[in-house]
């Protein structure tokens, strides 16, 4: 039971999964347990894990400055070629899409 995963009394049984460390049984309650004590270390670890995941996700898209730079360079090359050239258009479109993804994926700080 997910409720038990955050309890200080949890115990891992290889056959049954998480069981109550007080009764050595699988949870028998419906909604609440009178013996439940929230394990603060598990909650803190979950918060820290969430922060790390968000930072990792942002680092993937943190290349927005490089993307913007390549977008500008591709546009300059496109302009120098008289606004012709398939490769420049592809680079501009790809860079623009990547820039929009990167900026919309930025976490709120």
N, C-alpha and C positions, 0 to 999 in steps of 0.2 A: 504494500500500500504506500502511495506517495507520501502520505501524512507521516508515516513511520520513518521515512528516509531522513527526516530532519529532526528526529527525536534523539535525545542523549541515551535512551535505553535501547536503541536499535542494536541488533546483533545479526551477523551474517551467517546463514546456514547454507551450506553448499547444495543441499537438496531442496530446501524450501524457499530460499532467498532471504529477504530481510524478515526477521522475526523479532518479537519483543524479548529483550534481555531479562525482563522480570519474570515472564511466564514461560519462556522458551517455546512459545506458540505463535502462529500467524495471527495477526490482529483479528479480534472477534467483535470489535465495536463497529457501530454504524457511522456516526459522524464525528464524535469526539471521544477522547480518551482521558480519563481522570489522572492518569500517570504521565501524560505527555509533558516533556520538558524540551523546549526548543534548543537545539544544539547551535549555539551562536557561531562556532567555528565553521560549520557547514554553510550557514547563511553568508558569513563574511567571504568564504571561499567562492560561493556562487556569484556574489557581487564582483569580486576581483576577476573571476573568469569572464564575466560579461564585459568588463572594462577591457580586458586583453583582447577579446574577440572583436570588440568595436575598434580598437586601435589597429588590429591586424587588418580588418576590413578597410579601414581608412587608408592604411599604408599602401594597399593595392591601388587605390585611386589617387594617392597623394602625388602622382606624377602630373597633376593638372598644369603645373607651371611649364613643364617640358612639353606637354601637349599644346599649350597655348603658344609656346615658342615655335613649335613645328608648324602650327597652323599659320602663324604670321609669315614664316619663311616660305611655306608652300604658296601662300597668297602672293608674296613678292615675286617668286619665280613664275607664277601664273601670270602676273601682270607684265613681267619682263618679256614673256613669250607672246604678248599681245592677246592675253586672255584666251589662249588656246592650249590644248594639251590635256589628254585624258588622265595621265598620271597625276598631274597637279590637282585636277578636280577630285580624283579618288583620295589623295592625301588630305585635301581640304575637308572633304566630307567625313572621312574617317576621323580626322583630328577633331572636327566639330562635334561629332557624336560622342567620342571619348571624353571630350571636355564637359559636355552636358552630363554624362554619366558620372564623371568624377565629382563635379560640383553638386549634383543632386544627391550623391551618396555620402557627402560630408556629414559627420556626426555633429550634433549640436553640442556646443561646449559652454 
